[in-house]
Amino acid sequence: MTEMDRGPNDRDELVALTRQLRSQLARHVAAGTWAAPGQATTRSAILPFDAEVGTPVEVYDDRAPRIGRMSLAQIRDELGECTRCKLSTTRTSIVFGIGDPNAPLMFVGEAPGEQEDKRGEPFVGPAGELLDKMIEAMGWSRRSVYIANTTKCRPPGNRNPELDELEQCMPFLQAQIASIAPRIIVALGRPASNQLLGRDVPISALRNKFHDVNGIRVMPTFHPAYLLREPDRKRDAWADLKLVMQELARLGIAPPGTPRG
Ligand code: URA
């Protein structure tokens, strides 16, 4: 049967599959985790999961050596003065991430805004002030958790990051997650949640429950910028964060500075 003989559904399916395979391959090549038969991978980034399809990714095949996780400093070096996507032409700073490199609790937002771009640090604008309050209400602090975004450069005019930008940047977030190995990730807002879970659904379909992604519990919740516009939803966001606090307690992880006993 030739391509021409196939029905429209077969063709659509083939196109979708090819696109998916291409995008997965591009991601692995970007992260240095793809090995041609007989070759070893050149980098040690352990991608905990595939951002697009949300399924566990076998990064190391039988032929590739397992050489351990990269440190955050190594990942930052690898990123360099990144020009992998068009955001590099408009950004002021690369906003890598901030916090404890061994934090059991991580927060992931979408992309830096104007203030973050100026200061090179995630969540330092008005949404960041609210995020700090949320983290502190949980008994933690900006220093004792780790905060990052799905893209490290500000999209012009604060538009959503585009697919090609996410494809270039997500491997670095994934490498950071693998390095930090948090027990819980709080995903802030629909875009970050969908990126981390490989879904494309409203936040209401994801929040208020844990999603297990290769042993890391992901709790999607509302983005603080949304909560600034819709303060009535703060109650719901707090319910999500309380589940995170309960789960941390169940895992025997207390906020820093909590007296033992
Ligand atoms: N919004 C985000 O998603 N991330 C930031 O760093 C700032 C605002």
Residues whose N, C-alpha, C, O or C-beta is under 5 A from the ligand:
A	BS01	URA	G109 E110 A111 P112 G113 E116 P122 F123 A127 N149
